[in-house]
Amino acid sequence: AGDAVYADFVRRGHEGVLSVEVEPGQEVLLPRLAARVLLPDGRGAEVTLLRAGERRLEARVPLTGEGVYRATVAVEGAGEVVSVPPITLPYSPEFERRLDPEAGARELARLVGITGGRIDPPVGELFSGSRDGVGLRPLAPLCAWLLLAALLGEIAVRRLGLSLPRVVRQKPASAREAARPSPATAAANAAVPEERPARAHRDERRVEGLGSILQRSKERAGRQTDRR
């Protein structure tokens, strides 16, 4: 009985289509056929074969993920299994190249008619117009102008002898506190001005005493000269 059954498994978009056909005169085998599909994750799923012709049954299996899908067809009561070629889903079917280039536009028009919307812009104008981006702008001209302005400014400063204002940096509070003298040092410095006048007075007295001694010596020498 297995030799009279033929099976085929093909992929159509998001579905796998399992077709089973028997030879002429073997239509009695159709009610005895059972199918099962092994999913890529190792789980098995029973599928229902529906009459699609006089000698043909068909089942549709949703392809929910990438991988290999394997189908088996068995003839109940005979213990025979029909070999079925596996199918694969290498990527999502919406990325598959379509034979009809206008199929997408018709599908979009159908959805617009169902939802009551509109296509804006039209499909024919999607790729019209300039494609230059406005998000990127070259900075080379701006950098060149800035460098030229800096060069001219330097030349003007050198030629005219201009001096730039100096920025006086104020010491932080911690540095000012460190530079402030201690109370003992302040007391010692305050005592120094009081000692300096006294020391200067003593020096003046010494100079005055030396002058008087010289004056008396001159007078004594003059008297001695007169006596002679």
Backbone torsions as a table, in degrees:
resi	resn	phi	psi	omega
1	ALA	NA	-33.7	-179.6
2	GLY	-64.6	-27.8	-179.8
3	ASP	-71.9	-16.5	-177.9
4	ALA	-94.6	3.0	-177.4
5	VAL	-115.1	134.8	178.2
6	TYR	-125.7	138.8	-177.5
7	ALA	-133.0	149.8	178.6
8	ASP	-143.6	144.3	-176.8
9	PHE	-133.7	115.1	-177.0
10	VAL	-129.6	161.0	178.9
11	ARG	-105.2	133.0	176.6
12	ARG	-132.4	94.8	-178.7
13	GLY	66.9	-122.2	-178.7
14	HIS	-88.5	7.4	-176.3
15	GLU	-128.4	150.8	170.0
16	GLY	-105.5	130.2	-176.1
17	VAL	-107.7	117.9	178.5
18	LEU	-102.4	118.5	-179.1
19	SER	-114.2	133.0	178.8
20	VAL	-127.4	130.7	-177.7
21	GLU	-135.6	144.6	179.6
22	VAL	-114.0	161.7	-179.9
23	GLU	-73.6	157.9	177.3
24	PRO	-57.4	137.0	-179.2
25	GLY	89.4	-6.4	-179.4
26	GLN	-110.2	25.7	-178.9
27	GLU	-61.4	-19.7	-179.8
28	VAL	-66.8	-16.4	-179.7
29	LEU	-80.7	-17.7	-175.4
30	LEU	-58.3	-44.7	-180.0
31	PRO	-67.4	-17.7	-176.4
32	ARG	-93.1	2.2	-177.3
33	LEU	-88.7	136.6	177.4
34	ALA	-133.2	142.3	-176.6
35	ALA	-125.5	152.7	179.7
36	ARG	-147.8	143.3	-178.1
37	VAL	-121.9	133.6	176.1
38	LEU	-98.7	118.0	-176.6
39	LEU	-78.7	165.6	-178.4
40	PRO	-62.1	-27.2	-179.5
41	ASP	-85.0	6.0	176.9
42	GLY	94.8	-6.9	179.4
43	ARG	-83.0	147.0	177.6
44	GLY	-102.1	146.6	-179.2
45	ALA	-135.5	132.3	176.1
46	GLU	-78.7	140.6	178.9
47	VAL	-123.1	153.9	-178.1
48	THR	-104.5	123.6	178.0
49	LEU	-88.5	126.1	-179.3
50	LEU	-112.4	149.4	-179.0
51	ARG	-69.1	123.1	179.7
52	ALA	-118.0	-0.3	179.6
53	GLY	-175.2	-176.0	-178.9
54	GLU	-65.2	-38.9	-178.7
55	ARG	-125.6	26.4	-171.8
56	ARG	-137.2	138.1	174.9
57	LEU	-119.9	154.4	-177.5
58	GLU	-146.3	145.2	177.2
59	ALA	-138.9	143.6	179.2
60	ARG	-113.8	130.4	-177.0
61	VAL	-118.0	121.4	177.3
62	PRO	-69.5	133.5	178.6
63	LEU	-95.7	103.3	-172.8
64	THR	-94.6	-9.3	-178.4
65	GLY	-160.1	167.4	-179.9
66	GLU	-73.7	150.1	177.7
67	GLY	137.2	-166.1	-176.3
68	VAL	-103.5	133.5	177.3
69	TYR	-114.0	127.2	-178.1
70	ARG	-118.0	133.6	180.0
71	ALA	-117.0	147.8	176.0
72	THR	-131.4	142.2	177.8
73	VAL	-124.7	125.3	-177.7
74	ALA	-119.8	149.2	176.2
75	VAL	-100.6	110.9	-177.9
76	GLU	-65.6	138.1	179.9
77	GLY	88.4	-22.7	-179.4
78	ALA	-100.3	-17.6	179.8
79	GLY	67.7	27.3	-179.1
80	GLU	-113.6	147.2	-179.7
81	VAL	-121.7	134.7	179.5
82	VAL	-94.0	132.3	179.6
83	SER	-74.6	136.1	-178.5
84	VAL	-129.8	131.1	178.3
85	PRO	-68.1	140.7	179.3
86	PRO	-77.4	165.1	174.7
87	ILE	-126.5	158.3	-179.9
88	THR	-127.4	152.0	173.7
89	LEU	-120.0	92.5	-175.2
90	PRO	-74.0	-26.5	-179.7
91	TYR	-157.3	175.7	-178.2
92	SER	-63.9	135.2	-174.1
93	PRO	-63.9	-22.5	-178.8
94	GLU	-68.6	-15.9	176.4
95	PHE	-89.8	1.4	-179.4
96	GLU	-75.7	139.9	-179.4
97	ARG	-66.5	131.7	-179.7
98	ARG	-93.9	144.9	178.5
99	LEU	-73.9	-31.8	-179.8
100	ASP	-99.7	111.5	-178.7
101	PRO	-68.6	-18.2	-179.1
102	GLU	-93.7	2.5	-177.1
103	ALA	-65.3	-38.4	-179.9
104	GLY	-66.0	-40.9	178.8
105	ALA	-64.7	-38.4	179.3
106	ARG	-68.2	-38.3	178.4
107	GLU	-66.1	-39.9	177.8
108	LEU	-65.2	-40.8	177.3
109	ALA	-63.9	-35.9	178.4
110	ARG	-65.8	-42.3	179.5
111	LEU	-66.5	-37.6	177.7
112	VAL	-63.4	-39.8	178.4
113	GLY	-66.2	-34.5	-179.4
114	ILE	-72.3	-42.8	-175.3
115	THR	-86.8	-10.6	-179.1
116	GLY	75.3	23.8	-179.7
117	GLY	-98.8	-156.3	179.8
118	ARG	-148.6	158.2	179.2
119	ILE	-94.4	113.9	-177.9
120	ASP	-140.3	112.7	0.6
121	PRO	-79.4	167.7	177.3
122	PRO	-60.8	157.6	-177.5
123	VAL	-60.6	-35.9	-178.5
124	GLY	-69.8	-14.3	-178.5
125	GLU	-108.2	10.1	-178.3
126	LEU	-64.1	-39.1	-175.6
127	PHE	-107.5	17.8	178.3
128	SER	-90.9	159.7	178.9
129	GLY	89.7	-179.6	-178.0
130	SER	-73.6	144.2	179.2
131	ARG	-111.2	15.5	178.6
132	ASP	-71.1	134.6	178.9
133	GLY	-81.9	147.9	178.2
134	VAL	-105.7	0.3	-178.0
135	GLY	-84.3	-18.4	-177.9
136	LEU	-115.8	131.1	177.8
137	ARG	-130.8	134.4	-179.9
138	PRO	-68.5	137.1	180.0
139	LEU	-100.3	-2.1	-177.8
140	ALA	-62.0	-45.7	178.2
141	PRO	-60.7	-40.8	179.7
142	LEU	-63.8	-42.5	178.2
143	CYS	-64.4	-37.5	179.1
144	ALA	-64.6	-42.2	178.4
145	TRP	-66.0	-38.1	177.8
146	LEU	-64.7	-41.3	178.0
147	LEU	-65.2	-39.3	178.6
148	LEU	-64.9	-41.5	178.1
149	ALA	-64.0	-40.0	177.8
150	ALA	-64.6	-39.8	179.1
151	LEU	-64.9	-45.1	178.6
152	LEU	-64.3	-37.3	177.5
153	GLY	-64.4	-40.0	178.0
154	GLU	-65.4	-40.6	178.7
155	ILE	-63.7	-42.1	179.6
156	ALA	-63.7	-40.4	179.3
157	VAL	-64.9	-40.7	-178.8
158	ARG	-71.6	-40.6	-176.9
159	ARG	-71.3	-43.3	-176.1
160	LEU	-88.2	-4.9	179.5
161	GLY	65.1	34.2	-180.0
162	LEU	-75.0	145.6	178.2
163	SER	-115.3	133.8	179.7
164	LEU	-81.3	142.6	179.0
165	PRO	-63.1	138.2	179.5
166	ARG	-88.7	141.7	179.4
167	VAL	-96.1	117.9	179.1
168	VAL	-87.5	118.8	-179.5
169	ARG	-90.5	125.9	179.4
170	GLN	-85.8	134.2	-179.3
171	LYS	-66.5	146.2	177.2
172	PRO	-66.9	164.2	-177.3
173	ALA	-59.1	-35.2	-179.7
174	SER	-65.3	-38.6	178.8
175	ALA	-69.3	-37.9	178.3
176	ARG	-65.3	-38.8	177.7
177	GLU	-64.8	-37.4	179.6
178	ALA	-68.4	-33.8	-179.5
179	ALA	-78.7	-17.2	-179.2
180	ARG	-70.6	131.0	-177.8
181	PRO	-68.6	155.5	178.4
182	SER	-75.7	162.8	179.2
183	PRO	-57.4	-37.3	179.9
184	ALA	-67.1	-41.4	178.7
185	THR	-66.4	-39.3	178.3
186	ALA	-63.3	-39.0	178.6
187	ALA	-66.3	-39.1	179.3
188	ALA	-66.5	-41.2	178.0
189	ASN	-65.9	-34.9	178.9
190	ALA	-68.5	-28.7	179.8
191	ALA	-78.2	-22.0	-177.4
192	VAL	-65.0	-45.6	179.2
193	PRO	-59.5	-30.3	178.3
194	GLU	-70.0	-33.3	-179.2
195	GLU	-78.1	-30.5	-175.8
196	ARG	-63.8	-43.1	176.7
197	PRO	-60.8	-39.1	180.0
198	ALA	-64.5	-41.9	179.8
199	ARG	-66.5	-38.5	178.2
200	ALA	-66.2	-36.3	178.7
201	HIS	-64.4	-40.9	178.6
202	ARG	-65.2	-37.8	179.1
203	ASP	-65.5	-39.2	179.2
204	GLU	-65.2	-38.3	178.9
205	ARG	-64.0	-38.1	178.3
206	ARG	-65.4	-42.2	179.5
207	VAL	-64.9	-40.9	179.5
208	GLU	-64.4	-42.1	177.7
209	GLY	-62.0	-40.4	178.9
210	LEU	-66.0	-35.6	178.1
211	GLY	-67.3	-40.4	179.7
212	SER	-66.3	-37.3	178.4
213	ILE	-63.5	-41.8	179.3
214	LEU	-66.1	-38.6	179.7
215	GLN	-64.7	-42.8	179.5
216	ARG	-65.4	-34.3	179.0
217	SER	-66.6	-39.1	179.2
218	LYS	-65.9	-42.2	179.3
219	GLU	-64.2	-40.1	178.7
220	ARG	-64.5	-39.5	178.8
221	ALA	-67.0	-34.2	179.4
222	GLY	-69.2	-39.0	178.5
223	ARG	-65.7	-40.0	178.6
224	GLN	-62.8	-36.4	-179.7
225	THR	-68.6	-38.0	179.0
226	ASP	-66.1	-36.9	-179.9
227	ARG	-63.4	-37.6	-178.0
228	ARG	-72.5	NA	NA
